[in-house]
Every structure is written in C-alpha cells, then in structure tokens.
Amino acid sequence: MDFLVSLDDLHSCRVAEGGVAELGPGEASLRVDSFGLTTNNITYAIFGEAMSYWSFFPAEEGWGRVPVWGFANVAAAGDSNLDEGRRIFGYFPPSSEFVVVPGRIDARGFVDVSPHRAELPAAYNSYAFVDALPLYEERLEDQQMLLWPLFFTSFLIDDFLGGEGLFGAGTAIVSSASSKTALSAAFLLTRREGTKVVGLTSPGKVEFVEGLDVYDRVIAYSDIASLPQVPTVYVDIAGDTEVRAAVHGHFGDELRHSAVVGATHWDPTAPEGGEPLPGPQPEFFFAPDHVRRRSADWGREDLDRRVADAWRPFVAWSTGWLNVVRGTGPEAVQAAYLELLDGRADPSVGHVLSL
C-alpha cells in the first residue's frame, strides 16, 4: 500500500494498493514497520517540487509520496548483501513496502543507489542498521522517529549559527515555537553562553510553550513590536510571510541573519515574491549542505558522535511532554496527515503510524 498526495492539491490524498514487487538485479525489499508524522513532513510536501522531495519516492503521474522517517526490516534480500530481518532506520515513503538498491554496504548501513536518487542529496539516501547506531535504544524508537530528524536539523542550525558567532547577535528568535524543530533548536541555542532565545507562537499556545521552560521569553506573533531592537538572528520555522515581514520590519538592520528552515504555517493563498524586506534577505537553510560541510570538517563518525551526545539530554527532556499517539491503517495515516496540514495538531502530540 502507498499513501499518495495530489501534487496539485495537498488536501487530496488516497491509498493505492498493489501487488508484491518482483525484485530485479541488486534490489532488496524493505517492509516499513512504522514511521513518524510531524509538521516536518508537511514541509517536505510544501517544498516537494522546489526541493525535489517528491523525487525520492516516485509515484504515478500527478501524485507524490510524502517522505517520512521510520523503521523497516529487510523483507527480501534478493541478490543483495543485506541480511533478511535486519532492522533499519531511515527515510522512507509512507508505504507498506519499499524497494531499494543497496550499495556501499558497511558495518553502519548502506546507501540506496537507485538511479533516480543519484542526483538527490546524499544525506537522505543513507540507511542505518539500528544495531550500529550510537544513539539507538529500542525503548526510544518512538522518539527517534518523531524527533531525531528534527533534532538533527536543529543541531545543524545551532552549529551553523554558532560557527558564525550568531552573526554578532545576542538574541535568537525562533518562530513556530511549539513545533518540535523549534523546541529542538531552542534547547540547543539556550545552552550557548550569552544567547537569549525568544519563541514566537500563536496566542493559544503561549502557555504551553512557556510551561516547557526552554525559551527565555515566549510571545505571541502579534507582540513582535514589543521586543527590544537589539542585534538578533531569526530562525524562521513557521514560513509565514506576514510574520517574517513583521520581524524584518521591526528589527531592520539590527537583524543580522534570517534563516528560513520550514513552513509549519503554510498558506496556499499567500503571494510569492514582493518587495525586498528590510535588513538581510532571508536565506533558506538546507540541512544536507551543512551535513556535507561538517562531514568534510570532522568526518562522518565524529559528526554522528557529536549529534548523539547532544541528543541524549534532549530526548530525556522530551519524555516529560511528548505524547505519542499510535495509529494503524490508511484512515489513521490520512487523519494524522490532514490534521498536521491544517495546523490542527496538538503540539505535544507525535503520531507514530503504520499502513
């Protein structure tokens, strides 16, 4: 089974059923056990065309498979060198099964070298054997599916800003403050000496976010003008054009950097383009680019170790507020997807799903 989304209307979705794939030379079949669904996956859908997210898992004409992170087991190894039954963590389609062409197999995992993925970001093509992952704990699989990809992105954002000395700023503003990516970023940024982190969120979520005690200050979007005009960097996870304009308009040249990370506040009717904003122009932060940079600087094993060391205290903190909701079957997947797409999700909830 495949959960499909219309490329022309993200609210239009369905499940397609097919037969068991016949494996070709070098191919193996993975049975997708479970996967997490958060607003991060909605960002994949929104930027599906612009950032080639639809290209990872091709579907029938006019439809796409929204990428998800989860666990799978090798169902059929074919003539590959994978061991049947081996458990794997990685980037999957929202499907019951998934065919890969395993290449560059080593003790840590493998790379899907399917021809259509050759030109796509390598960071998404790697699959890890769970028994070789420094961070893996069976009891924390739910947290790994739901939070690890977001935390990894936030680790890279924090590392990027830290490497730039926060562009001379002492304050970091993070939008969509209740989102799991924002919470990850705030958790890391507040640990930087001399850095104040401000969360922007909707009025109805201010109390929830304040209760997490991870931001120095939490305000509603309508109160941006109340912030002191001091050197500041903006981590834009909401992707809301009006909020972005308000931040740039209020801070002007005191805004030292504006990083666009996500689109949790997607509005399909919002106009594109327009006049340049005051201050530095927004720059899209593409995590795979920073992965390549740090892998070259540190080596991939050292990068993985650093992220795992940062992950452990974060995941321990998250168990105090993360509410895992499980669902099985097409209806559960569709309901969770539409809830997230429409912005109706409880920020404390993380959906763990299976077809």
C-alpha positions, -999 to 999 in steps of 0.1 A, spaced: 0 0 0 11 36 -8 -3 67 8 -5 92 -20 -9 130 -21 -20 150 -51 7 173 -63 -19 199 -73 -39 198 -41 -22 187 -9 -55 181 8 -64 154 -18 -50 121 -7 -57 84 -11 -42 49 -6 -33 28 -36 -29 -9 -33 -6 -30 -55 10 -65 -57 43 -76 -42 72 -61 -62 93 -85 -82 129 -78 -74 154 -70 -101 192 -74 -100 207 -58 -69 174 -49 -54 160 -57 -19 126 -52 -4 121 -35 30 89 -39 50 81 -5 65 72 -12 102 63 22 115 70 59 108 66 93 125 45 121 111 50 157 122 49 192 107 83 184 93 67 161 68 43 188 58 73 210 50 86 181 27 52 183 9 51 220 6 87 222 -8 82 189 -26 87 204 -61 112 232 -52 135 209 -31 130 177 -51 114 159 -21 88 142 -45 117 128 -64 129 103 -37 99 80 -40 83 83 -74 46 77 -77 20 77 -105 16 108 -126 2 138 -106 7 121 -72 35 120 -47 46 101 -16 55 124 13 88 113 28 88 100 64 113 88 89 109 54 105 120 18 109 118 -11 85 130 -47 83 146 -64 53 118 -85 39 135 -99 9 173 -95 3 173 -107 -34 208 -110 -46 220 -80 -25 243 -85 5 217 -75 31 206 -99 58 168 -107 58 152 -95 90 179 -68 97 163 -37 112 169 -4 96 163 33 104 160 59 76 140 79 51 110 60 37 79 66 17 46 62 36 41 27 22 39 -8 35 70 -19 14 98 -2 -3 123 -14 -29 160 -3 -26 192 -9 -45 217 -13 -16 252 -1 -23 283 9 -3 272 -16 24 294 -15 55 290 -21 92 269 10 97 244 6 69 240 12 32 232 38 6 202 34 -18 220 37 -52 188 35 -73 194 55 -105 167 81 -98 183 90 -65 218 96 -78 215 134 -81 195 138 -49 210 149 -15 231 120 -2 221 127 34 186 113 26 199 82 7 217 66 36 201 38 57 214 28 91 215 -6 108 200 1 142 225 -21 160 252 1 147 236 35 156 253 52 185 220 68 196 197 38 192 177 24 221 148 1 214 127 18 242 132 52 224 122 42 189 91 64 190 112 94 200 137 86 173 111 85 146 94 117 157 122 138 170 156 127 156 152 141 120 140 174 135 167 174 162 194 167 136 183 197 116 182 218 147 217 206 157 229 217 123 212 251 126 227 256 160 261 246 148 258 269 118 248 299 139 275 291 165 301 288 138 292 323 127 292 337 162 255 343 158 265 370 133 273 392 162 239 389 178 230 380 214 194 371 207 178 343 186 142 345 177 125 312 167 91 311 151 66 283 154 79 280 189 57 250 198 69 229 168 93 201 175 120 216 153 118 249 171 119 232 205 150 213 195 167 245 183 158 263 214 170 235 236 204 238 219 206 276 215 199 283 251 230 263 260 252 288 242 267 312 267 253 347 263 225 338 239 189 347 247 162 327 229 128 341 222 99 319 209 72 332 187 39 313 187 1 317 183 -17 332 214 -34 299 222 0 281 225 19 307 246 10 290 279 20 255 267 54 268 253 61 288 285 54 256 305 83 238 287 108 263 302 131 261 272 128 297 259 140 328 278 108 345 266 77 335 247 54 359 229 25 358 205 31 368 169 11 400 174 36 412 201 67 413 179 69 450 182 74 447 220 108 430 215 139 452 221 156 462 189 190 446 196 212 426 173 192 395 166 191 364 143 158 349 131 152 312 127 121 310 107 104 276 111 69 289 105 75 301 70 47 327 75 53 356 51 35 381 73 54 371 104 87 372 85 78 407 73 69 418 108 103 406 122 123 422 94 103 454 97 107 457 134 144 449 136 157 463 103 195 464 102 196 450 138 185 417 122 219 401 115 207 369 98 174 354 87 173 317 81 142 300 66 140 265 79 104 253 75 69 261 66 46 250 95 23 279 88 17 271 52 -9 293 34 -15 282 -2 -31 317 -9 -1 337 3 16 357 -25 51 348 -35 79 374 -41 72 410 -34 94 439 -23 127 431 -6 124 430 32 143 454 55 176 440 68 194 409 55 174 389 29 161 355 41 183 326 32 170 290 30 188 267 54 192 234 36 204 208 62 221 184 37 245 211 26 257 216 62 259 178 67 284 177 38 304 206 52 307 191 87 313 156 74 343 171 55 355 190 85 350 163 112 344 131 94 310 114 95 318 93 125 327 123 146 297 142 134 274 113 144 291 111 178 286 148 184 250 147 175 244 116 196 260 133 226 237 163 222 206 141 215 207 122 248 198 151 272 173 164 247 154 131 244 154 128 282 138 162 284 113 154 257 98 125 276 83 150 300 60 165 274 58 143 243 26 124 239 29 95 214 -3 87 196 -2 54 175 -24 46 145 -26 17 121 -41 16 86 -49 41 58 -76 60 77 -52 67 106 -25 79 83 -48 102 64 -64 117 95 -30 125 110 -17 139 78 -47 163 73 -46 173 109 -10 184 105 -16 200 71 -44 221 85 -24 232 116 -49 214 140 -23 192 157 -17 194 195 20 205 198 26 179 225 14 150 202 36 129 179 20 105 155 36 70 151 19 53 122 18 22 101 -1 12 70 
